[in-house]
Amino acid sequence: GKSGAWEEAWHLFCTELRTGRLEPNIITFNSMMDAFGKGGEWKRALSLLEEGLEGKSYSGVDVIGFNAAISACEEAAKWEEALELLRNL
């Protein structure tokens, strides 16, 4: 199901980052935010977006990342959070 897909993606993401086989960049983090959104994990998607905005795990956020986070909020019917993200664009 949807839940298992994001969990599997997250495990692979963390493992590949730790081993250096996956580069921490906008593309990889956007992909993970998208997986979180599709799995209903909007808080996790927002957390990754925040990491990018603060430059913690990867540097920079683009419109694709914001869109992934907004879509994650939309999937979970969190329209107030989605509107707040739009204000920050």
All heavy atoms as an XYZ file, in Angstrom:
692
protein
N       0.812     -1.191      0.000
C       0.000      0.000      0.000
C       0.853      1.252      0.000
O       2.073      1.207     -0.058
N       0.186      2.387      0.062
C       0.876      3.679      0.051
C       1.839      3.810      1.217
O       2.934      4.304      1.072
C      -0.138      4.821      0.115
C      -0.835      5.114     -1.176
C      -1.700      6.340     -1.006
C      -2.265      6.785     -2.327
N      -3.012      8.018     -2.202
N       1.408      3.382      2.387
C       2.225      3.499      3.582
C       3.554      2.778      3.414
O       4.607      3.324      3.691
C       1.468      2.923      4.780
O       2.330      2.748      5.868
N       3.502      1.554      2.943
C       4.717      0.773      2.772
C       5.674      1.366      1.759
O       6.887      1.259      1.917
N       5.139      2.015      0.729
C       5.989      2.586     -0.320
C       6.853      3.715      0.230
O       8.051      3.767     -0.037
C       5.137      3.078     -1.486
N       6.267      4.634      1.020
C       7.086      5.730      1.543
C       8.090      5.217      2.567
O       9.218      5.715      2.632
C       6.225      6.877      2.108
C       5.647      6.645      3.478
C       4.381      6.257      3.764
C       6.315      6.788      4.732
N       4.216      6.137      5.118
C       5.380      6.466      5.743
C       7.603      7.152      5.107
C       5.704      6.491      7.099
C       7.916      7.180      6.471
C       6.979      6.862      7.441
N       7.684      4.208      3.348
C       8.611      3.653      4.339
C       9.804      2.988      3.661
O      10.947      3.155      4.095
C       7.888      2.661      5.252
C       6.933      3.336      6.207
C       6.096      2.354      7.001
O       6.043      1.154      6.651
O       5.470      2.802      7.976
N       9.532      2.258      2.599
C      10.613      1.613      1.843
C      11.516      2.668      1.206
O      12.741      2.551      1.232
C      10.015      0.702      0.775
C      11.040     -0.120      0.041
C      10.405     -1.073     -0.961
O       9.263     -1.517     -0.738
O      11.075     -1.365     -1.963
N      10.899      3.700      0.632
C      11.675      4.790      0.013
C      12.548      5.483      1.058
O      13.711      5.800      0.807
C      10.746      5.792     -0.665
N      11.992      5.738      2.246
C      12.730      6.425      3.311
C      13.920      5.590      3.777
O      15.023      6.101      3.951
C      11.794      6.738      4.473
C      12.427      7.458      5.619
C      12.487      7.041      6.909
C      13.078      8.746      5.601
N      13.137      7.967      7.674
C      13.496      9.018      6.901
C      13.334      9.667      4.601
C      14.185     10.195      7.232
C      14.012     10.841      4.925
C      14.428     11.091      6.227
N      13.699      4.290      3.941
C      14.783      3.395      4.350
C      15.907      3.404      3.311
O      17.085      3.546      3.653
C      14.258      1.969      4.560
C      15.325      0.985      4.868
N      15.968      0.944      6.092
C      15.900      0.027      4.109
C      16.900      0.001      6.062
N      16.861     -0.577      4.868
N      15.537      3.273      2.046
C      16.519      3.283      0.962
C      17.239      4.628      0.896
O      18.462      4.687      0.762
C      15.827      2.978     -0.359
C      16.711      2.834     -1.588
C      17.683      1.668     -1.424
C      15.858      2.632     -2.830
N      16.486      5.704      1.008
C      17.029      7.066      0.984
C      18.097      7.234      2.070
O      19.224      7.662      1.798
C      15.870      8.044      1.198
C      16.232      9.493      1.176
C      16.447     10.157     -0.017
C      16.315     10.211      2.360
C      16.749     11.513     -0.032
C      16.614     11.558      2.356
C      16.834     12.211      1.153
N      17.745      6.881      3.303
C      18.683      7.030      4.428
C      19.908      6.141      4.267
O      21.039      6.570      4.505
C      17.981      6.729      5.749
S      16.738      7.934      6.186
N      19.689      4.900      3.851
C      20.796      3.957      3.658
C      21.751      4.452      2.577
O      22.971      4.456      2.773
C      20.250      2.560      3.278
O      19.382      2.113      4.321
C      21.379      1.571      3.079
N      21.192      4.884      1.447
C      22.022      5.333      0.329
C      22.765      6.635      0.656
O      23.904      6.828      0.229
C      21.183      5.493     -0.937
C      20.559      4.199     -1.436
C      21.598      3.168     -1.851
O      22.388      3.438     -2.765
O      21.612      2.066     -1.247
N      22.141      7.524      1.414
C      22.833      8.749      1.839
C      23.997      8.410      2.763
O      25.092      8.952      2.626
C      21.878      9.706      2.562
C      20.954     10.549      1.709
C      20.048     11.386      2.603
C      21.724     11.453      0.764
N      23.734      7.516      3.710
C      24.746      7.142      4.702
C      25.957      6.484      4.041
O      27.096      6.726      4.435
C      24.110      6.217      5.742
C      24.914      6.020      6.986
C      24.159      5.302      8.107
N      23.274      4.226      7.693
C      21.942      4.304      7.714
N      21.336      5.384      8.130
N      21.201      3.271      7.312
N      25.726      5.672      3.021
C      26.827      4.973      2.364
C      27.506      5.828      1.293
O      28.519      5.425      0.738
C      26.339      3.662      1.701
O      25.361      3.991      0.719
C      25.769      2.704      2.725
N      26.919      6.975      0.985
C      27.509      7.857     -0.014
C      27.126      7.526     -1.444
O      27.639      8.129     -2.384
N      26.234      6.570     -1.617
C      25.808      6.213     -2.974
C      24.730      7.156     -3.511
O      24.412      7.131     -4.686
C      25.305      4.775     -3.011
C      26.426      3.765     -2.824
C      25.935      2.362     -3.033
N      24.948      2.011     -2.035
C      24.957      0.882     -1.335
N      25.888     -0.016     -1.546
N      24.030      0.644     -0.447
N      24.167      7.966     -2.625
C      23.152      8.937     -3.013
C      23.626     10.314     -2.564
O      24.028     10.484     -1.409
C      21.811      8.602     -2.360
C      20.608      9.441     -2.756
C      20.251      9.203     -4.231
C      19.418      9.088     -1.880
N      23.603     11.252     -3.468
C      24.062     12.598     -3.157
C      22.925     13.409     -2.533
O      21.815     13.440     -3.058
C      24.528     13.286     -4.440
C      25.163     14.626     -4.202
C      25.633     15.250     -5.499
O      25.950     14.505     -6.449
O      25.658     16.484     -5.557
N      23.201     14.067     -1.398
C      22.170     14.908     -0.795
C      22.027     16.207     -1.583
O      22.847     17.113     -1.460
C      22.695     15.160      0.624
C      24.174     15.007      0.520
C      24.425     14.035     -0.610
N      21.017     16.278     -2.431
C      20.811     17.483     -3.225
C      19.317     17.743     -3.410
O      18.484     16.989     -2.919
C      21.542     17.382     -4.574
C      21.062     16.217     -5.416
O      19.881     15.866     -5.412
N      21.971     15.598     -6.139
N      19.004     18.799     -4.110
C      17.610     19.195     -4.299
C      16.795     18.072     -4.947
O      15.675     17.790     -4.533
C      17.533     20.490     -5.147
C      18.029     21.670     -4.326
C      16.131     20.745     -5.634
C      18.124     22.958     -5.116
N      17.368     17.413     -5.929
C      16.635     16.372     -6.657
C      16.277     15.197     -5.749
O      15.126     14.749     -5.725
C      17.436     15.895     -7.890
C      17.589     17.048     -8.882
C      16.751     14.695     -8.549
C      18.596     16.803     -9.971
N      17.238     14.712     -4.991
C      16.963     13.562     -4.133
C      15.981     13.919     -3.016
O      15.108     13.131     -2.679
C      18.265     12.975     -3.538
O      18.977     13.997     -2.823
C      19.150     12.401     -4.615
N      16.111     15.127     -2.463
C      15.203     15.523     -1.390
C      13.801     15.810     -1.930
O      12.807     15.487     -1.282
C      15.770     16.698     -0.600
C      16.723     16.258      0.475
C      18.004     15.834      0.151
C      16.338     16.233      1.797
C      18.884     15.406      1.136
C      17.209     15.797      2.787
C      18.481     15.386      2.460
N      13.703     16.398     -3.123
C      12.390     16.619     -3.731
C      11.681     15.291     -3.963
O      10.479     15.163     -3.732
C      12.514     17.368     -5.059
C      12.847     18.831     -4.896
O      12.846     19.368     -3.792
N      13.142     19.486     -5.997
N      12.436     14.308     -4.431
C      11.859     12.981     -4.675
C      11.335     12.366     -3.383
O      10.263     11.758     -3.358
C      12.900     12.058     -5.305
O      13.293     12.552     -6.559
N      12.083     12.553     -2.301
C      11.645     12.001     -1.021
C      10.424     12.742     -0.506
O       9.494     12.122      0.025
C      12.798     12.056     -0.010
C      12.574     11.198      1.217
S      12.425      9.430      0.849
C      10.807      9.082      1.532
N      10.380     14.060     -0.687
C       9.192     14.820     -0.277
C       7.967     14.341     -1.048
O       6.875     14.220     -0.484
C       9.388     16.320     -0.505
C      10.198     16.985      0.576
S      10.178     18.774      0.417
C      11.489     19.016     -0.764
N       8.139     14.053     -2.334
C       7.051     13.551     -3.160
C       6.564     12.197     -2.635
O       5.354     11.963     -2.531
C       7.519     13.444     -4.612
C       6.387     13.074     -5.544
O       5.366     13.791     -5.551
O       6.530     12.079     -6.271
N       7.487     11.328     -2.282
C       7.112     10.014     -1.734
C       6.365     10.167     -0.417
O       5.366      9.479     -0.177
C       8.358      9.146     -1.539
N       6.826     11.081      0.430
C       6.115     11.338      1.684
C       4.690     11.812      1.403
O       3.743     11.370      2.042
C       6.834     12.393      2.532
C       8.014     11.880      3.300
C       9.119     12.697      3.503
C       8.037     10.612      3.836
C      10.206     12.259      4.238
C       9.127     10.153      4.566
C      10.218     10.980      4.763
N       4.554     12.734      0.462
C       3.239     13.264      0.129
C       2.291     12.193     -0.345
O       1.134     12.131      0.073
N       2.777     11.321     -1.207
C       1.939     10.244     -1.735
C       1.564      9.232     -0.661
O       0.560      8.549     -0.775
C       2.635      9.567     -2.907
C       2.647     10.463     -4.129
C       3.339      9.845     -5.304
C       3.209     10.804     -6.486
N       4.263     10.637     -7.441
N       2.374      9.165      0.393
C       2.080      8.252      1.504
C       1.311      8.907      2.637
O       1.110      8.302      3.685
N       0.908     10.177      2.443
C       0.142     10.870      3.471
C       0.980     11.409      4.615
O       0.463     11.798      5.649
N       2.292     11.442      4.421
C       3.215     11.886      5.468
C       3.591     13.357      5.270
O       4.752     13.705      5.060
C       4.463     10.999      5.469
C       4.193      9.571      5.856
C       3.769      9.427      7.306
O       4.376     10.073      8.185
O       2.818      8.661      7.560
N       2.607     14.237      5.362
C       2.825     15.656      5.084
C       3.793     16.307      6.067
O       4.578     17.172      5.680
C       1.486     16.398      5.047
C       0.762     16.424      6.352
C      -0.058     15.453      6.849
C       0.807     17.457      7.327
N      -0.529     15.829      8.079
C      -0.019     17.051      8.398
C       1.463     18.686      7.398
C      -0.197     17.836      9.531
C       1.279     19.476      8.525
C       0.461     19.059      9.573
N       3.768     15.898      7.330
C       4.690     16.487      8.316
C       6.142     16.160      7.968
O       7.031     16.993      8.114
C       4.373     16.009      9.725
C       3.132     16.636     10.305
C       2.913     16.177     11.730
C       1.654     16.775     12.299
N       1.398     16.325     13.670
N       6.379     14.950      7.499
C       7.732     14.562      7.102
C       8.182     15.363      5.873
O       9.336     15.760      5.776
C       7.801     13.060      6.819
C       7.666     12.214      8.056
C       7.684     10.730      7.685
N       7.404      9.879      8.806
C       8.338      9.292      9.560
N       9.606      9.479      9.315
N       7.986      8.516     10.558
N       7.266     15.583      4.938
C       7.589     16.379      3.750
C       7.963     17.803      4.157
O       8.952     18.359      3.674
C       6.412     16.390      2.777
N       7.186     18.391      5.070
C       7.490     19.748      5.527
C       8.814     19.802      6.282
O       9.552     20.778      6.176
C       6.356     20.281      6.416
C       5.025     20.531      5.731
C       4.037     21.163      6.712
C       5.171     21.407      4.510
N       9.118     18.764      7.006
C      10.382     18.700      7.735
C      11.571     18.703      6.767
O      12.567     19.405      6.995
C      10.403     17.448      8.613
O      11.619     17.352      9.308
N      11.472     17.931      5.685
C      12.545     17.931      4.683
C      12.661     19.283      3.994
O      13.772     19.760      3.734
C      12.316     16.845      3.633
C      12.761     15.436      3.958
C      12.628     14.549      2.730
C      14.171     15.389      4.470
N      11.527     19.921      3.711
C      11.546     21.245      3.099
C      12.259     22.230      4.021
O      13.104     23.011      3.581
C      10.128     21.717      2.806
C      10.022     23.079      2.121
C      10.481     22.979      0.668
C       8.609     23.612      2.194
N      11.945     22.160      5.287
C      12.579     23.038      6.275
C      14.089     22.823      6.321
O      14.858     23.783      6.414
C      11.963     22.757      7.647
C      12.194     23.853      8.656
C      11.391     23.586      9.922
O      10.151     23.758      9.886
O      12.016     23.193     10.921
N      14.515     21.566      6.242
C      15.951     21.267      6.229
C      16.634     21.949      5.052
O      17.742     22.461      5.178
C      16.203     19.759      6.178
C      15.962     19.062      7.489
C      16.404     17.615      7.458
O      17.372     17.286      6.737
O      15.775     16.804      8.159
N      15.982     21.933      3.905
C      16.543     22.593      2.730
C      16.577     24.096      2.875
O      17.548     24.748      2.493
N      15.516     24.667      3.443
C      15.470     26.118      3.638
C      16.539     26.586      4.622
O      17.095     27.664      4.486
C      14.080     26.550      4.129
C      12.957     26.417      3.105
C      11.602     26.647      3.770
C      13.162     27.400      1.960
N      16.829     25.739      5.605
C      17.836     26.079      6.607
C      19.238     25.636      6.188
O      20.210     25.933      6.876
C      17.461     25.453      7.951
C      16.177     26.026      8.527
C      15.709     25.299      9.772
O      16.370     24.323     10.195
O      14.672     25.706     10.318
N      19.329     24.908      5.076
C      20.625     24.438      4.593
C      21.244     23.362      5.451
O      22.453     23.196      5.479
N      20.425     22.596      6.154
C      20.940     21.556      7.057
C      21.482     20.350      6.296
O      22.664     20.054      6.351
C      19.858     21.104      8.034
C      19.544     22.106      9.113
C      18.489     21.559     10.051
C      18.155     22.566     11.130
N      17.050     22.083     11.974
N      20.617     19.623      5.614
C      21.010     18.386      4.943
C      21.407     18.605      3.491
O      22.190     17.869      2.940
C      19.877     17.369      4.990
O      19.538     17.076      6.322
N      20.815     19.615      2.895
C      21.109     19.948      1.508
C      20.885     21.432      1.353
O      20.237     22.066      2.181
C      20.236     19.136      0.539
C      18.761     19.438      0.597
C      18.133     20.153     -0.423
C      17.980     19.023      1.667
C      16.776     20.425     -0.376
C      16.626     19.293      1.724
C      16.032     20.006      0.701
O      14.703     20.283      0.753
N      21.437     21.991      0.318
C      21.390     23.437      0.159
C      20.351     23.857     -0.865
O      20.365     23.389     -1.994
C      22.769     23.935     -0.264
O      22.748     25.318     -0.441
N      19.468     24.729     -0.447
C      18.514     25.326     -1.363
C      17.233     24.545     -1.552
O      17.171     23.349     -1.315
N      16.208     25.278     -1.955
C      14.901     24.703     -2.245
C      14.426     25.356     -3.526
O      14.614     26.557     -3.722
C      13.910     24.989     -1.101
C      12.514     24.568     -1.473
C      14.343     24.282      0.175
N      13.823     24.569     -4.402
C      13.297     25.129     -5.644
C      11.780     24.992     -5.686
O      11.164     24.484     -4.743
C      13.963     24.487     -6.861
C      13.728     22.989     -6.955
O      12.963     22.437     -6.140
O      14.304     22.367     -7.852
N      11.197     25.444     -6.765
C       9.738     25.407     -6.894
C       9.215     23.974     -6.876
O       8.108     23.709     -6.388
C       9.275     26.186     -8.148
C       9.658     25.461     -9.420
C       7.787     26.448     -8.118
N      10.002     23.031     -7.336
C       9.593     21.621     -7.323
C       9.463     21.112     -5.888
O       8.524     20.401     -5.541
C      10.569     20.754     -8.148
C      10.503     21.188     -9.620
C      10.249     19.270     -8.001
C      11.594     20.614    -10.488
N      10.399     21.527     -5.036
C      10.335     21.142     -3.627
C       9.129     21.739     -2.925
O       8.435     21.059     -2.161
N       8.881     23.027     -3.191
C       7.698     23.653     -2.609
C       6.431     22.958     -3.109
O       5.504     22.716     -2.346
C       7.639     25.152     -2.939
C       8.324     26.008     -1.923
C       9.593     26.502     -2.166
C       7.704     26.334     -0.727
C      10.232     27.300     -1.229
C       8.334     27.130      0.213
C       9.601     27.613     -0.037
N       6.401     22.639     -4.396
C       5.241     21.967     -4.961
C       5.021     20.597     -4.325
O       3.882     20.221     -4.027
C       5.389     21.838     -6.481
C       4.120     21.348     -7.132
O       3.050     21.868     -6.880
N       4.249     20.323     -7.960
N       6.100     19.858     -4.095
C       5.989     18.540     -3.454
C       5.427     18.682     -2.044
O       4.561     17.897     -1.629
C       7.344     17.841     -3.424
N       5.895     19.689     -1.308
C       5.415     19.905      0.055
C       3.953     20.364      0.055
O       3.145     19.909      0.868
C       6.298     20.911      0.772
N       3.603     21.250     -0.881
C       2.220     21.725     -0.993
C       1.301     20.557     -1.360
O       0.216     20.403     -0.784
C       2.116     22.872     -2.018
C       2.780     24.135     -1.442
C       0.662     23.146     -2.406
C       3.027     25.235     -2.465
N       1.740     19.724     -2.283
C       0.947     18.546     -2.677
C       0.761     17.590     -1.505
O      -0.310     16.999     -1.343
C       1.613     17.821     -3.840
O       1.578     18.615     -4.993
N       1.814     17.445     -0.684
C       1.713     16.582      0.499
C       0.645     17.109      1.445
O      -0.157     16.334      1.985
C       3.063     16.495      1.207
N       0.615     18.427      1.632
C      -0.412     19.035      2.485
C      -1.797     18.842      1.871
O      -2.762     18.541      2.573
C      -0.131     20.524      2.685
S       1.328     20.860      3.680
N      -1.884     19.001      0.564
C      -3.155     18.838     -0.139
C      -3.695     17.415      0.028
O      -4.871     17.215      0.311
C      -2.979     19.164     -1.615
C      -4.224     18.975     -2.436
C      -3.980     19.097     -3.924
O      -2.808     19.177     -4.356
O      -4.966     19.085     -4.670
N      -2.811     16.435     -0.136
C      -3.205     15.031     -0.001
C      -3.807     14.754      1.378
O      -4.695     13.918      1.518
C      -2.006     14.099     -0.214
C      -1.519     14.005     -1.628
C      -2.379     13.113     -2.495
O      -2.920     12.116     -1.997
O      -2.523     13.439     -3.690
N      -3.297     15.457      2.390
C      -3.754     15.239      3.764
C      -4.826     16.246      4.181
O      -5.174     16.322      5.352
C      -2.557     15.323      4.711
N      -5.335     17.015      3.226
C      -6.357     18.042      3.485
C      -5.873     19.081      4.493
O      -6.642     19.580      5.304
C      -7.668     17.396      3.927
N      -4.596     19.403      4.440
C      -3.999     20.425      5.318
C      -3.864     21.719      4.526
O      -2.774     22.189      4.226
C      -2.637     19.951      5.848
C      -2.720     18.711      6.698
C      -3.443     19.002      7.978
C      -3.531     17.780      8.871
N      -4.316     18.032     10.064
N      -4.996     22.316      4.162
C      -4.989     23.478      3.281
C      -4.356     24.704      3.916
O      -3.748     25.513      3.234
C      -6.404     23.778      2.791
C      -7.381     24.089      3.882
C      -8.164     23.199      4.558
C      -7.651     25.378      4.431
N      -8.903     23.853      5.498
C      -8.630     25.188      5.444
C      -7.178     26.669      4.178
C      -9.116     26.253      6.195
C      -7.684     27.722      4.932
C      -8.641     27.512      5.930
N      -4.468     24.858      5.251
C      -3.851     26.021      5.900
C      -2.328     25.967      5.763
O      -1.691     26.982      5.503
C      -4.267     26.097      7.365
C      -5.732     26.446      7.540
C      -6.201     26.311      8.972
O      -5.665     25.472      9.719
O      -7.129     27.054      9.337
N      -1.764     24.778      5.934
C      -0.319     24.608      5.787
C       0.096     24.864      4.342
O       1.132     25.476      4.085
C       0.106     23.207      6.236
C       0.054     22.982      7.735
C      -1.342     22.645      8.266
O      -2.324     22.683      7.503
O      -1.438     22.349      9.469
N      -0.704     24.394      3.403
C      -0.408     24.609      1.985
C      -0.424     26.096      1.650
O       0.456     26.595      0.945
C      -1.406     23.852      1.107
N      -1.412     26.821      2.167
C      -1.474     28.272      1.932
C      -0.264     28.990      2.518
O       0.270     29.923      1.914
C      -2.759     28.861      2.522
C      -4.032     28.631      1.730
C      -5.238     29.186      2.494
C      -3.939     29.280      0.357
N       0.176     28.559      3.676
C       1.352     29.168      4.305
C       2.594     28.962      3.431
O       3.410     29.862      3.265
C       1.571     28.565      5.704
C       2.679     29.221      6.483
C       2.470     30.707      6.762
O       1.311     31.142      6.902
O       3.478     31.434      6.806
N       2.726     27.775      2.853
C       3.850     27.507      1.953
C       3.780     28.416      0.732
O       4.791     28.938      0.274
C       3.875     26.041      1.528
C       4.317     25.047      2.591
C       4.116     23.632      2.101
C       5.770     25.275      2.976
N       2.589     28.584      0.193
C       2.424     29.460     -0.975
C       2.820     30.891     -0.654
O       3.427     31.577     -1.462
C       0.976     29.418     -1.479
C       0.577     28.173     -2.259
C      -0.919     28.166     -2.505
C       1.341     28.080     -3.556
N       2.508     31.337      0.540
C       2.901     32.696      0.969
C       4.416     32.846      1.032
O       4.938     33.923      0.854
C       2.299     33.023      2.335
C       0.836     33.334      2.284
C       0.359     33.860      3.647
N      -1.075     33.660      3.742
C      -1.666     32.719      4.483
N      -0.939     31.896      5.217
N      -2.966     32.606      4.498
N       5.109     31.751      1.306
C       6.569     31.795      1.452
C       7.328     31.661      0.134
O       8.535     31.773      0.109
C       7.031     30.704      2.419
C       6.621     30.989      3.829
O       6.563     32.140      4.262
N       6.290     29.943      4.568
N       6.610     31.379     -0.952
C       7.275     31.221     -2.255
C       7.919     32.519     -2.716
O       7.472     33.580     -2.524
C       6.281     30.738     -3.304
C       6.091     29.241     -3.377
C       4.999     28.901     -4.376
C       7.356     28.516     -3.766
